Amino acid sequence: MSGGSLYRRASFLLDSLGKEVFSPIVTLIERPHLKRAPASSWYDDEGVATRDRDVVKEGVLRGYFLGKLFRAQARNEDDRQAGGNHNLILEGGKLDLPGLIRTMGRGLLVTD
């Protein structure tokens, strides 16, 4: 999802913006303004104001992590965040662990 990987064409997510790339149960959000969170910041490494955003929503890729240089090369002005990520949160599904195990059918649960 980083600009360097995309520019080198070394990412499986190349040209995947707006496409379903994960299961529909996957939602990854970025929340840079959480109080006392370890990666909270009002500005990214390039001085651009950070904002909440959905990186992946219901399996669909909504954004990359592009610095100014890579954003210009990709001609992507919508993805204004640079300088890494800030408080990424993988949202949980509706099932608890026993529920997941029941729906798994046959499988292996690794706990340690």
Gaussian input, Z-matrix of N, CA and C with variables (Angstrom, degrees):
# hf/3-21g

backbone

0 1
 N
 C     1     B1
 C     2     B2     1     A1
 N     3     B3     2     A2     1     D1
 C     4     B4     3     A3     2     D2
 C     5     B5     4     A4     3     D3
 N     6     B6     5     A5     4     D4
 C     7     B7     6     A6     5     D5
 C     8     B8     7     A7     6     D6
 N     9     B9     8     A8     7     D7
 C    10    B10     9     A9     8     D8
 C    11    B11    10    A10     9     D9
 N    12    B12    11    A11    10    D10
 C    13    B13    12    A12    11    D11
 C    14    B14    13    A13    12    D12
 N    15    B15    14    A14    13    D13
 C    16    B16    15    A15    14    D14
 C    17    B17    16    A16    15    D15
 N    18    B18    17    A17    16    D16
 C    19    B19    18    A18    17    D17
 C    20    B20    19    A19    18    D18
 N    21    B21    20    A20    19    D19
 C    22    B22    21    A21    20    D20
 C    23    B23    22    A22    21    D21
 N    24    B24    23    A23    22    D22
 C    25    B25    24    A24    23    D23
 C    26    B26    25    A25    24    D24
 N    27    B27    26    A26    25    D25
 C    28    B28    27    A27    26    D26
 C    29    B29    28    A28    27    D27
 N    30    B30    29    A29    28    D28
 C    31    B31    30    A30    29    D29
 C    32    B32    31    A31    30    D30
 N    33    B33    32    A32    31    D31
 C    34    B34    33    A33    32    D32
 C    35    B35    34    A34    33    D33
 N    36    B36    35    A35    34    D34
 C    37    B37    36    A36    35    D35
 C    38    B38    37    A37    36    D36
 N    39    B39    38    A38    37    D37
 C    40    B40    39    A39    38    D38
 C    41    B41    40    A40    39    D39
 N    42    B42    41    A41    40    D40
 C    43    B43    42    A42    41    D41
 C    44    B44    43    A43    42    D42
 N    45    B45    44    A44    43    D43
 C    46    B46    45    A45    44    D44
 C    47    B47    46    A46    45    D45
 N    48    B48    47    A47    46    D46
 C    49    B49    48    A48    47    D47
 C    50    B50    49    A49    48    D48
 N    51    B51    50    A50    49    D49
 C    52    B52    51    A51    50    D50
 C    53    B53    52    A52    51    D51
 N    54    B54    53    A53    52    D52
 C    55    B55    54    A54    53    D53
 C    56    B56    55    A55    54    D54
 N    57    B57    56    A56    55    D55
 C    58    B58    57    A57    56    D56
 C    59    B59    58    A58    57    D57
 N    60    B60    59    A59    58    D58
 C    61    B61    60    A60    59    D59
 C    62    B62    61    A61    60    D60
 N    63    B63    62    A62    61    D61
 C    64    B64    63    A63    62    D62
 C    65    B65    64    A64    63    D63
 N    66    B66    65    A65    64    D64
 C    67    B67    66    A66    65    D65
 C    68    B68    67    A67    66    D66
 N    69    B69    68    A68    67    D67
 C    70    B70    69    A69    68    D68
 C    71    B71    70    A70    69    D69
 N    72    B72    71    A71    70    D70
 C    73    B73    72    A72    71    D71
 C    74    B74    73    A73    72    D72
 N    75    B75    74    A74    73    D73
 C    76    B76    75    A75    74    D74
 C    77    B77    76    A76    75    D75
 N    78    B78    77    A77    76    D76
 C    79    B79    78    A78    77    D77
 C    80    B80    79    A79    78    D78
 N    81    B81    80    A80    79    D79
 C    82    B82    81    A81    80    D80
 C    83    B83    82    A82    81    D81
 N    84    B84    83    A83    82    D82
 C    85    B85    84    A84    83    D83
 C    86    B86    85    A85    84    D84
 N    87    B87    86    A86    85    D85
 C    88    B88    87    A87    86    D86
 C    89    B89    88    A88    87    D87
 N    90    B90    89    A89    88    D88
 C    91    B91    90    A90    89    D89
 C    92    B92    91    A91    90    D90
 N    93    B93    92    A92    91    D91
 C    94    B94    93    A93    92    D92
 C    95    B95    94    A94    93    D93
 N    96    B96    95    A95    94    D94
 C    97    B97    96    A96    95    D95
 C    98    B98    97    A97    96    D96
 N    99    B99    98    A98    97    D97
 C   100   B100    99    A99    98    D98
 C   101   B101   100   A100    99    D99
 N   102   B102   101   A101   100   D100
 C   103   B103   102   A102   101   D101
 C   104   B104   103   A103   102   D102
 N   105   B105   104   A104   103   D103
 C   106   B106   105   A105   104   D104
 C   107   B107   106   A106   105   D105
 N   108   B108   107   A107   106   D106
 C   109   B109   108   A108   107   D107
 C   110   B110   109   A109   108   D108
 N   111   B111   110   A110   109   D109
 C   112   B112   111   A111   110   D110
 C   113   B113   112   A112   111   D111
 N   114   B114   113   A113   112   D112
 C   115   B115   114   A114   113   D113
 C   116   B116   115   A115   114   D114
 N   117   B117   116   A116   115   D115
 C   118   B118   117   A117   116   D116
 C   119   B119   118   A118   117   D117
 N   120   B120   119   A119   118   D118
 C   121   B121   120   A120   119   D119
 C   122   B122   121   A121   120   D120
 N   123   B123   122   A122   121   D121
 C   124   B124   123   A123   122   D122
 C   125   B125   124   A124   123   D123
 N   126   B126   125   A125   124   D124
 C   127   B127   126   A126   125   D125
 C   128   B128   127   A127   126   D126
 N   129   B129   128   A128   127   D127
 C   130   B130   129   A129   128   D128
 C   131   B131   130   A130   129   D129
 N   132   B132   131   A131   130   D130
 C   133   B133   132   A132   131   D131
 C   134   B134   133   A133   132   D132
 N   135   B135   134   A134   133   D133
 C   136   B136   135   A135   134   D134
 C   137   B137   136   A136   135   D135
 N   138   B138   137   A137   136   D136
 C   139   B139   138   A138   137   D137
 C   140   B140   139   A139   138   D138
 N   141   B141   140   A140   139   D139
 C   142   B142   141   A141   140   D140
 C   143   B143   142   A142   141   D141
 N   144   B144   143   A143   142   D142
 C   145   B145   144   A144   143   D143
 C   146   B146   145   A145   144   D144
 N   147   B147   146   A146   145   D145
 C   148   B148   147   A147   146   D146
 C   149   B149   148   A148   147   D147
 N   150   B150   149   A149   148   D148
 C   151   B151   150   A150   149   D149
 C   152   B152   151   A151   150   D150
 N   153   B153   152   A152   151   D151
 C   154   B154   153   A153   152   D152
 C   155   B155   154   A154   153   D153
 N   156   B156   155   A155   154   D154
 C   157   B157   156   A156   155   D155
 C   158   B158   157   A157   156   D156
 N   159   B159   158   A158   157   D157
 C   160   B160   159   A159   158   D158
 C   161   B161   160   A160   159   D159
 N   162   B162   161   A161   160   D160
 C   163   B163   162   A162   161   D161
 C   164   B164   163   A163   162   D162
 N   165   B165   164   A164   163   D163
 C   166   B166   165   A165   164   D164
 C   167   B167   166   A166   165   D165
 N   168   B168   167   A167   166   D166
 C   169   B169   168   A168   167   D167
 C   170   B170   169   A169   168   D168
 N   171   B171   170   A170   169   D169
 C   172   B172   171   A171   170   D170
 C   173   B173   172   A172   171   D171
 N   174   B174   173   A173   172   D172
 C   175   B175   174   A174   173   D173
 C   176   B176   175   A175   174   D174
 N   177   B177   176   A176   175   D175
 C   178   B178   177   A177   176   D176
 C   179   B179   178   A178   177   D177
 N   180   B180   179   A179   178   D178
 C   181   B181   180   A180   179   D179
 C   182   B182   181   A181   180   D180
 N   183   B183   182   A182   181   D181
 C   184   B184   183   A183   182   D182
 C   185   B185   184   A184   183   D183
 N   186   B186   185   A185   184   D184
 C   187   B187   186   A186   185   D185
 C   188   B188   187   A187   186   D186
 N   189   B189   188   A188   187   D187
 C   190   B190   189   A189   188   D188
 C   191   B191   190   A190   189   D189
 N   192   B192   191   A191   190   D190
 C   193   B193   192   A192   191   D191
 C   194   B194   193   A193   192   D192
 N   195   B195   194   A194   193   D193
 C   196   B196   195   A195   194   D194
 C   197   B197   196   A196   195   D195
 N   198   B198   197   A197   196   D196
 C   199   B199   198   A198   197   D197
 C   200   B200   199   A199   198   D198
 N   201   B201   200   A200   199   D199
 C   202   B202   201   A201   200   D200
 C   203   B203   202   A202   201   D201
 N   204   B204   203   A203   202   D202
 C   205   B205   204   A204   203   D203
 C   206   B206   205   A205   204   D204
 N   207   B207   206   A206   205   D205
 C   208   B208   207   A207   206   D206
 C   209   B209   208   A208   207   D207
 N   210   B210   209   A209   208   D208
 C   211   B211   210   A210   209   D209
 C   212   B212   211   A211   210   D210
 N   213   B213   212   A212   211   D211
 C   214   B214   213   A213   212   D212
 C   215   B215   214   A214   213   D213
 N   216   B216   215   A215   214   D214
 C   217   B217   216   A216   215   D215
 C   218   B218   217   A217   216   D216
 N   219   B219   218   A218   217   D217
 C   220   B220   219   A219   218   D218
 C   221   B221   220   A220   219   D219
 N   222   B222   221   A221   220   D220
 C   223   B223   222   A222   221   D221
 C   224   B224   223   A223   222   D222
 N   225   B225   224   A224   223   D223
 C   226   B226   225   A225   224   D224
 C   227   B227   226   A226   225   D225
 N   228   B228   227   A227   226   D226
 C   229   B229   228   A228   227   D227
 C   230   B230   229   A229   228   D228
 N   231   B231   230   A230   229   D229
 C   232   B232   231   A231   230   D230
 C   233   B233   232   A232   231   D231
 N   234   B234   233   A233   232   D232
 C   235   B235   234   A234   233   D233
 C   236   B236   235   A235   234   D234
 N   237   B237   236   A236   235   D235
 C   238   B238   237   A237   236   D236
 C   239   B239   238   A238   237   D237
 N   240   B240   239   A239   238   D238
 C   241   B241   240   A240   239   D239
 C   242   B242   241   A241   240   D240
 N   243   B243   242   A242   241   D241
 C   244   B244   243   A243   242   D242
 C   245   B245   244   A244   243   D243
 N   246   B246   245   A245   244   D244
 C   247   B247   246   A246   245   D245
 C   248   B248   247   A247   246   D246
 N   249   B249   248   A248   247   D247
 C   250   B250   249   A249   248   D248
 C   251   B251   250   A250   249   D249
 N   252   B252   251   A251   250   D250
 C   253   B253   252   A252   251   D251
 C   254   B254   253   A253   252   D252
 N   255   B255   254   A254   253   D253
 C   256   B256   255   A255   254   D254
 C   257   B257   256   A256   255   D255
 N   258   B258   257   A257   256   D256
 C   259   B259   258   A258   257   D257
 C   260   B260   259   A259   258   D258
 N   261   B261   260   A260   259   D259
 C   262   B262   261   A261   260   D260
 C   263   B263   262   A262   261   D261
 N   264   B264   263   A263   262   D262
 C   265   B265   264   A264   263   D263
 C   266   B266   265   A265   264   D264
 N   267   B267   266   A266   265   D265
 C   268   B268   267   A267   266   D266
 C   269   B269   268   A268   267   D267
 N   270   B270   269   A269   268   D268
 C   271   B271   270   A270   269   D269
 C   272   B272   271   A271   270   D270
 N   273   B273   272   A272   271   D271
 C   274   B274   273   A273   272   D272
 C   275   B275   274   A274   273   D273
 N   276   B276   275   A275   274   D274
 C   277   B277   276   A276   275   D275
 C   278   B278   277   A277   276   D276
 N   279   B279   278   A278   277   D277
 C   280   B280   279   A279   278   D278
 C   281   B281   280   A280   279   D279
 N   282   B282   281   A281   280   D280
 C   283   B283   282   A282   281   D281
 C   284   B284   283   A283   282   D282
 N   285   B285   284   A284   283   D283
 C   286   B286   285   A285   284   D284
 C   287   B287   286   A286   285   D285
 N   288   B288   287   A287   286   D286
 C   289   B289   288   A288   287   D287
 C   290   B290   289   A289   288   D288
 N   291   B291   290   A290   289   D289
 C   292   B292   291   A291   290   D290
 C   293   B293   292   A292   291   D291
 N   294   B294   293   A293   292   D292
 C   295   B295   294   A294   293   D293
 C   296   B296   295   A295   294   D294
 N   297   B297   296   A296   295   D295
 C   298   B298   297   A297   296   D296
 C   299   B299   298   A298   297   D297
 N   300   B300   299   A299   298   D298
 C   301   B301   300   A300   299   D299
 C   302   B302   301   A301   300   D300
 N   303   B303   302   A302   301   D301
 C   304   B304   303   A303   302   D302
 C   305   B305   304   A304   303   D303
 N   306   B306   305   A305   304   D304
 C   307   B307   306   A306   305   D305
 C   308   B308   307   A307   306   D306
 N   309   B309   308   A308   307   D307
 C   310   B310   309   A309   308   D308
 C   311   B311   310   A310   309   D309
 N   312   B312   311   A311   310   D310
 C   313   B313   312   A312   311   D311
 C   314   B314   313   A313   312   D312
 N   315   B315   314   A314   313   D313
 C   316   B316   315   A315   314   D314
 C   317   B317   316   A316   315   D315
 N   318   B318   317   A317   316   D316
 C   319   B319   318   A318   317   D317
 C   320   B320   319   A319   318   D318
 N   321   B321   320   A320   319   D319
 C   322   B322   321   A321   320   D320
 C   323   B323   322   A322   321   D321
 N   324   B324   323   A323   322   D322
 C   325   B325   324   A324   323   D323
 C   326   B326   325   A325   324   D324
 N   327   B327   326   A326   325   D325
 C   328   B328   327   A327   326   D326
 C   329   B329   328   A328   327   D327
 N   330   B330   329   A329   328   D328
 C   331   B331   330   A330   329   D329
 C   332   B332   331   A331   330   D330
 N   333   B333   332   A332   331   D331
 C   334   B334   333   A333   332   D332
 C   335   B335   334   A334   333   D333

   B1=1.4478
   B2=1.5201
   B3=1.3286
   B4=1.4663
   B5=1.5256
   B6=1.3222
   B7=1.4605
   B8=1.5135
   B9=1.3414
   B10=1.4568
   B11=1.5160
   B12=1.3139
   B13=1.4729
   B14=1.5241
   B15=1.3058
   B16=1.4608
   B17=1.5231
   B18=1.3332
   B19=1.4632
   B20=1.5285
   B21=1.3351
   B22=1.4695
   B23=1.5249
   B24=1.3294
   B25=1.4647
   B26=1.5181
   B27=1.3538
   B28=1.4618
   B29=1.5224
   B30=1.3035
   B31=1.4565
   B32=1.5245
   B33=1.3287
   B34=1.4620
   B35=1.5270
   B36=1.3237
   B37=1.4612
   B38=1.5292
   B39=1.3205
   B40=1.4575
   B41=1.5293
   B42=1.3139
   B43=1.4666
   B44=1.5298
   B45=1.3285
   B46=1.4712
   B47=1.5163
   B48=1.3102
   B49=1.4569
   B50=1.5255
   B51=1.3330
   B52=1.4508
   B53=1.5220
   B54=1.3428
   B55=1.4600
   B56=1.5213
   B57=1.3320
   B58=1.4554
   B59=1.5248
   B60=1.3340
   B61=1.4650
   B62=1.5266
   B63=1.3215
   B64=1.4496
   B65=1.5226
   B66=1.3019
   B67=1.4536
   B68=1.5338
   B69=1.3208
   B70=1.4665
   B71=1.5314
   B72=1.3254
   B73=1.4676
   B74=1.5264
   B75=1.3523
   B76=1.4629
   B77=1.5209
   B78=1.3377
   B79=1.4639
   B80=1.5233
   B81=1.3338
   B82=1.4610
   B83=1.5234
   B84=1.3326
   B85=1.4576
   B86=1.5255
   B87=1.3129
   B88=1.4639
   B89=1.5189
   B90=1.3245
   B91=1.4621
   B92=1.5277
   B93=1.3345
   B94=1.4609
   B95=1.5309
   B96=1.3304
   B97=1.4685
   B98=1.5224
   B99=1.3075
   B100=1.4601
   B101=1.5245
   B102=1.3172
   B103=1.4614
   B104=1.5185
   B105=1.3187
   B106=1.4642
   B107=1.5227
   B108=1.3083
   B109=1.4641
   B110=1.5347
   B111=1.3175
   B112=1.4648
   B113=1.5231
   B114=1.3193
   B115=1.4601
   B116=1.5301
   B117=1.3299
   B118=1.4590
   B119=1.5212
   B120=1.3186
   B121=1.4557
   B122=1.5227
   B123=1.3237
   B124=1.4646
   B125=1.5223
   B126=1.3515
   B127=1.4628
   B128=1.5205
   B129=1.3318
   B130=1.4576
   B131=1.5298
   B132=1.3215
   B133=1.4642
   B134=1.5264
   B135=1.3322
   B136=1.4626
   B137=1.5252
   B138=1.3249
   B139=1.4546
   B140=1.5176
   B141=1.3178
   B142=1.4670
   B143=1.5291
   B144=1.3208
   B145=1.4630
   B146=1.5276
   B147=1.3287
   B148=1.4600
   B149=1.5234
   B150=1.3167
   B151=1.4576
   B152=1.5195
   B153=1.3214
   B154=1.4620
   B155=1.5163
   B156=1.3308
   B157=1.4590
   B158=1.5163
   B159=1.3185
   B160=1.4553
   B161=1.5214
   B162=1.3207
   B163=1.4595
   B164=1.5256
   B165=1.3289
   B166=1.4684
   B167=1.5191
   B168=1.3109
   B169=1.4671
   B170=1.5207
   B171=1.3290
   B172=1.4692
   B173=1.5288
   B174=1.3351
   B175=1.4566
   B176=1.5129
   B177=1.3267
   B178=1.4661
   B179=1.5303
   B180=1.3289
   B181=1.4671
   B182=1.5149
   B183=1.3551
   B184=1.4654
   B185=1.5255
   B186=1.3329
   B187=1.4561
   B188=1.5106
   B189=1.3203
   B190=1.4575
   B191=1.5314
   B192=1.3087
   B193=1.4561
   B194=1.5226
   B195=1.3382
   B196=1.4526
   B197=1.5162
   B198=1.3316
   B199=1.4530
   B200=1.5211
   B201=1.3183
   B202=1.4678
   B203=1.5199
   B204=1.3271
   B205=1.4601
   B206=1.5275
   B207=1.3124
   B208=1.4589
   B209=1.5235
   B210=1.3245
   B211=1.4594
   B212=1.5276
   B213=1.3330
   B214=1.4623
   B215=1.5258
   B216=1.3303
   B217=1.4562
   B218=1.5251
   B219=1.3205
   B220=1.4677
   B221=1.5206
   B222=1.3343
   B223=1.4717
   B224=1.5240
   B225=1.3275
   B226=1.4629
   B227=1.5215
   B228=1.2951
   B229=1.4584
   B230=1.5225
   B231=1.3316
   B232=1.4613
   B233=1.5125
   B234=1.3293
   B235=1.4588
   B236=1.5240
   B237=1.3230
   B238=1.4563
   B239=1.5193
   B240=1.3092
   B241=1.4533
   B242=1.5262
   B243=1.2983
   B244=1.4594
   B245=1.5160
   B246=1.2928
   B247=1.4608
   B248=1.5086
   B249=1.3196
   B250=1.4522
   B251=1.5099
   B252=1.3238
   B253=1.4540
   B254=1.5195
   B255=1.3058
   B256=1.4582
   B257=1.5269
   B258=1.3307
   B259=1.4678
   B260=1.5300
   B261=1.3168
   B262=1.4594
   B263=1.5206
   B264=1.3107
   B265=1.4603
   B266=1.5220
   B267=1.3237
   B268=1.4557
   B269=1.5236
   B270=1.3202
   B271=1.4564
   B272=1.5205
   B273=1.3037
   B274=1.4519
   B275=1.5144
   B276=1.2904
   B277=1.4519
   B278=1.5192
   B279=1.3116
   B280=1.4592
   B281=1.5171
   B282=1.3468
   B283=1.4552
   B284=1.5241
   B285=1.3218
   B286=1.4624
   B287=1.5341
   B288=1.3389
   B289=1.4544
   B290=1.5303
   B291=1.3483
   B292=1.4744
   B293=1.5356
   B294=1.3211
   B295=1.4607
   B296=1.5211
   B297=1.3280
   B298=1.4605
   B299=1.5260
   B300=1.3215
   B301=1.4712
   B302=1.5312
   B303=1.3400
   B304=1.4673
   B305=1.5313
   B306=1.3307
   B307=1.4645
   B308=1.5283
   B309=1.3305
   B310=1.4545
   B311=1.5249
   B312=1.3115
   B313=1.4552
   B314=1.5160
   B315=1.2792
   B316=1.4613
   B317=1.5257
   B318=1.3392
   B319=1.4536
   B320=1.5042
   B321=1.2944
   B322=1.4538
   B323=1.5234
   B324=1.3160
   B325=1.4673
   B326=1.5211
   B327=1.3262
   B328=1.4578
   B329=1.5183
   B330=1.3288
   B331=1.4598
   B332=1.5186
   B333=1.3202
   B334=1.4599
   B335=1.5048
   A1=111.48
   A2=116.70
   A3=119.34
   A4=111.00
   A5=114.67
   A6=120.83
   A7=113.23
   A8=117.32
   A9=120.29
   A10=112.16
   A11=117.02
   A12=121.06
   A13=111.08
   A14=116.18
   A15=119.85
   A16=110.88
   A17=116.61
   A18=121.06
   A19=110.99
   A20=116.88
   A21=121.25
   A22=111.92
   A23=115.96
   A24=122.40
   A25=110.71
   A26=115.34
   A27=121.91
   A28=111.56
   A29=117.48
   A30=121.29
   A31=110.00
   A32=116.23
   A33=119.06
   A34=111.06
   A35=116.88
   A36=120.89
   A37=112.82
   A38=117.06
   A39=122.04
   A40=109.92
   A41=117.08
   A42=123.22
   A43=112.77
   A44=117.01
   A45=120.80
   A46=113.51
   A47=118.08
   A48=121.21
   A49=110.17
   A50=116.49
   A51=121.39
   A52=114.25
   A53=116.11
   A54=120.21
   A55=110.58
   A56=116.07
   A57=120.35
   A58=108.30
   A59=116.24
   A60=121.13
   A61=112.14
   A62=117.34
   A63=123.30
   A64=108.48
   A65=115.77
   A66=120.80
   A67=109.05
   A68=118.25
   A69=120.69
   A70=114.32
   A71=118.16
   A72=119.46
   A73=112.19
   A74=117.63
   A75=121.10
   A76=110.56
   A77=115.65
   A78=122.40
   A79=107.65
   A80=116.21
   A81=123.01
   A82=107.65
   A83=116.29
   A84=120.43
   A85=109.96
   A86=115.61
   A87=121.89
   A88=107.89
   A89=115.48
   A90=121.60
   A91=108.58
   A92=118.42
   A93=121.49
   A94=115.45
   A95=118.49
   A96=120.11
   A97=113.93
   A98=118.13
   A99=120.49
   A100=110.17
   A101=116.86
   A102=120.80
   A103=110.88
   A104=115.39
   A105=124.57
   A106=114.73
   A107=118.94
   A108=120.97
   A109=108.34
   A110=117.78
   A111=120.60
   A112=115.26
   A113=118.99
   A114=119.96
   A115=112.43
   A116=117.20
   A117=120.24
   A118=110.67
   A119=115.42
   A120=120.87
   A121=108.92
   A122=115.79
   A123=120.29
   A124=111.24
   A125=116.64
   A126=121.82
   A127=109.40
   A128=116.18
   A129=119.33
   A130=109.81
   A131=117.40
   A132=121.75
   A133=113.81
   A134=117.25
   A135=121.11
   A136=112.06
   A137=117.25
   A138=121.04
   A139=114.48
   A140=117.70
   A141=121.81
   A142=107.99
   A143=116.87
   A144=121.05
   A145=110.32
   A146=115.98
   A147=120.56
   A148=109.65
   A149=115.76
   A150=121.11
   A151=108.79
   A152=116.19
   A153=120.80
   A154=108.47
   A155=115.70
   A156=118.93
   A157=110.72
   A158=114.85
   A159=122.06
   A160=106.66
   A161=116.81
   A162=120.67
   A163=109.15
   A164=115.65
   A165=122.75
   A166=106.15
   A167=116.85
   A168=119.75
   A169=108.87
   A170=114.35
   A171=121.89
   A172=110.79
   A173=115.63
   A174=121.96
   A175=115.46
   A176=118.14
   A177=122.26
   A178=109.67
   A179=116.31
   A180=121.51
   A181=109.64
   A182=116.39
   A183=121.78
   A184=113.21
   A185=117.63
   A186=117.95
   A187=112.91
   A188=114.34
   A189=123.03
   A190=108.49
   A191=116.62
   A192=122.60
   A193=107.16
   A194=115.87
   A195=121.70
   A196=111.43
   A197=116.88
   A198=121.73
   A199=108.73
   A200=117.05
   A201=120.90
   A202=112.26
   A203=117.42
   A204=121.40
   A205=111.06
   A206=116.78
   A207=120.08
   A208=111.68
   A209=117.11
   A210=120.20
   A211=109.90
   A212=116.43
   A213=120.59
   A214=111.04
   A215=116.26
   A216=119.84
   A217=111.40
   A218=116.37
   A219=120.75
   A220=111.41
   A221=116.39
   A222=122.00
   A223=111.05
   A224=115.01
   A225=120.85
   A226=108.75
   A227=117.02
   A228=121.06
   A229=112.29
   A230=117.82
   A231=120.46
   A232=112.41
   A233=117.40
   A234=122.20
   A235=107.65
   A236=117.50
   A237=121.91
   A238=114.25
   A239=119.55
   A240=120.72
   A241=110.48
   A242=115.63
   A243=121.74
   A244=108.07
   A245=116.22
   A246=120.00
   A247=114.92
   A248=117.76
   A249=120.53
   A250=113.10
   A251=114.25
   A252=119.29
   A253=109.63
   A254=115.05
   A255=121.74
   A256=109.78
   A257=116.12
   A258=122.35
   A259=112.46
   A260=115.57
   A261=120.03
   A262=109.18
   A263=115.52
   A264=121.52
   A265=108.18
   A266=115.41
   A267=121.27
   A268=106.47
   A269=115.96
   A270=119.30
   A271=111.33
   A272=114.61
   A273=120.72
   A274=111.98
   A275=114.71
   A276=120.51
   A277=110.80
   A278=116.03
   A279=121.23
   A280=113.07
   A281=117.94
   A282=121.00
   A283=111.48
   A284=116.14
   A285=120.63
   A286=107.75
   A287=117.28
   A288=121.01
   A289=112.70
   A290=120.04
   A291=118.45
   A292=112.45
   A293=116.27
   A294=120.08
   A295=112.08
   A296=116.61
   A297=120.10
   A298=111.23
   A299=115.94
   A300=120.04
   A301=110.55
   A302=116.80
   A303=120.39
   A304=111.22
   A305=117.67
   A306=120.63
   A307=112.32
   A308=117.27
   A309=121.02
   A310=111.80
   A311=116.95
   A312=118.23
   A313=109.50
   A314=116.04
   A315=121.00
   A316=109.40
   A317=117.99
   A318=119.93
   A319=112.18
   A320=115.82
   A321=123.43
   A322=108.31
   A323=116.48
   A324=122.47
   A325=108.13
   A326=117.55
   A327=122.65
   A328=107.96
   A329=116.87
   A330=120.88
   A331=113.26
   A332=118.32
   A333=119.91
   A334=110.41
   D1=-3.76
   D2=-177.64
   D3=-87.57
   D4=151.80
   D5=-178.79
   D6=-58.57
   D7=-40.49
   D8=-179.29
   D9=-61.79
   D10=-44.11
   D11=179.08
   D12=-65.91
   D13=-40.95
   D14=179.57
   D15=-65.81
   D16=-42.41
   D17=-179.33
   D18=-63.83
   D19=-38.92
   D20=178.73
   D21=-79.42
   D22=-2.40
   D23=-177.55
   D24=59.42
   D25=38.53
   D26=-177.32
   D27=-111.65
   D28=25.23
   D29=-178.23
   D30=-124.79
   D31=137.73
   D32=176.00
   D33=-71.52
   D34=-8.44
   D35=-179.70
   D36=-96.37
   D37=9.44
   D38=178.75
   D39=-58.90
   D40=132.39
   D41=179.28
   D42=58.30
   D43=31.49
   D44=-177.57
   D45=-107.45
   D46=0.98
   D47=-178.93
   D48=-57.97
   D49=127.01
   D50=-179.71
   D51=84.83
   D52=1.77
   D53=-179.83
   D54=-109.15
   D55=153.50
   D56=176.23
   D57=-75.91
   D58=116.66
   D59=-177.48
   D60=-118.93
   D61=-9.64
   D62=177.86
   D63=-133.12
   D64=173.76
   D65=175.04
   D66=-59.90
   D67=148.58
   D68=178.97
   D69=-61.28
   D70=-12.88
   D71=178.40
   D72=-83.58
   D73=-4.73
   D74=-177.07
   D75=-92.01
   D76=121.11
   D77=172.75
   D78=-132.82
   D79=123.28
   D80=-179.40
   D81=-119.91
   D82=118.11
   D83=-176.99
   D84=-115.84
   D85=153.66
   D86=176.47
   D87=-115.55
   D88=124.46
   D89=-178.85
   D90=-127.29
   D91=87.15
   D92=-174.14
   D93=-75.93
   D94=-8.65
   D95=-174.60
   D96=-110.78
   D97=23.18
   D98=178.58
   D99=-70.87
   D100=130.74
   D101=179.38
   D102=-62.47
   D103=131.98
   D104=175.71
   D105=61.46
   D106=13.57
   D107=176.18
   D108=-80.27
   D109=147.92
   D110=-172.24
   D111=-64.96
   D112=-24.50
   D113=-177.63
   D114=-114.24
   D115=23.71
   D116=179.67
   D117=-74.48
   D118=141.05
   D119=179.53
   D120=-165.25
   D121=139.89
   D122=177.11
   D123=-79.96
   D124=-20.29
   D125=-178.83
   D126=-134.80
   D127=149.53
   D128=176.52
   D129=-84.90
   D130=-172.92
   D131=-176.88
   D132=-66.44
   D133=-15.46
   D134=179.99
   D135=-104.93
   D136=8.01
   D137=178.08
   D138=84.07
   D139=8.70
   D140=178.81
   D141=-85.08
   D142=135.84
   D143=179.38
   D144=-61.50
   D145=133.25
   D146=177.87
   D147=-83.20
   D148=160.62
   D149=179.20
   D150=-151.75
   D151=156.03
   D152=174.16
   D153=-64.99
   D154=144.30
   D155=175.55
   D156=-161.18
   D157=158.71
   D158=172.95
   D159=-93.38
   D160=120.76
   D161=176.61
   D162=-84.55
   D163=-45.31
   D164=172.72
   D165=-130.89
   D166=128.81
   D167=178.53
   D168=-127.12
   D169=118.53
   D170=-179.65
   D171=50.77
   D172=42.51
   D173=176.41
   D174=87.86
   D175=-10.56
   D176=-176.62
   D177=-95.56
   D178=127.74
   D179=178.81
   D180=-72.21
   D181=119.96
   D182=-177.18
   D183=-107.32
   D184=-15.75
   D185=-177.10
   D186=-164.53
   D187=156.46
   D188=175.37
   D189=-111.24
   D190=177.94
   D191=173.33
   D192=-111.23
   D193=92.62
   D194=-173.74
   D195=-115.23
   D196=133.26
   D197=170.17
   D198=-80.95
   D199=175.56
   D200=-178.26
   D201=-57.03
   D202=-43.82
   D203=-177.81
   D204=-62.09
   D205=-50.40
   D206=-177.18
   D207=-71.97
   D208=-30.81
   D209=177.57
   D210=-65.15
   D211=-40.71
   D212=178.47
   D213=-66.52
   D214=-40.90
   D215=179.96
   D216=-67.51
   D217=-33.70
   D218=179.56
   D219=-85.66
   D220=-7.10
   D221=-175.99
   D222=54.63
   D223=45.82
   D224=-178.55
   D225=-119.70
   D226=93.09
   D227=-179.86
   D228=-87.18
   D229=-11.90
   D230=-179.64
   D231=-73.72
   D232=-27.64
   D233=-176.36
   D234=-94.82
   D235=84.75
   D236=-171.07
   D237=-84.80
   D238=-9.78
   D239=-176.99
   D240=-79.79
   D241=141.77
   D242=179.16
   D243=-138.72
   D244=-177.14
   D245=173.07
   D246=65.57
   D247=36.11
   D248=175.91
   D249=90.91
   D250=-162.23
   D251=-178.24
   D252=-117.89
   D253=160.64
   D254=-175.63
   D255=-133.60
   D256=109.00
   D257=177.08
   D258=54.34
   D259=68.21
   D260=175.24
   D261=-76.97
   D262=135.31
   D263=-178.46
   D264=-127.42
   D265=121.72
   D266=174.29
   D267=-91.02
   D268=111.66
   D269=-175.83
   D270=-70.88
   D271=141.34
   D272=179.69
   D273=-78.67
   D274=158.28
   D275=176.86
   D276=-84.84
   D277=-167.82
   D278=-176.60
   D279=-88.44
   D280=-14.57
   D281=-176.41
   D282=-96.59
   D283=143.30
   D284=171.30
   D285=-84.91
   D286=179.30
   D287=-176.98
   D288=-57.74
   D289=-48.03
   D290=177.64
   D291=-59.58
   D292=-36.67
   D293=178.01
   D294=-66.13
   D295=-40.81
   D296=176.95
   D297=-63.33
   D298=-42.35
   D299=-179.92
   D300=-63.03
   D301=-40.82
   D302=179.14
   D303=-61.60
   D304=-39.52
   D305=-177.43
   D306=-82.58
   D307=-14.51
   D308=-175.58
   D309=-66.83
   D310=-31.46
   D311=-173.67
   D312=73.41
   D313=-118.31
   D314=179.94
   D315=-96.60
   D316=130.79
   D317=-178.49
   D318=-179.31
   D319=-170.50
   D320=-177.47
   D321=-131.26
   D322=128.40
   D323=176.83
   D324=-106.84
   D325=115.60
   D326=178.95
   D327=-98.37
   D328=125.33
   D329=-176.46
   D330=-111.92
   D331=-12.17
   D332=-177.65
   D333=-153.68

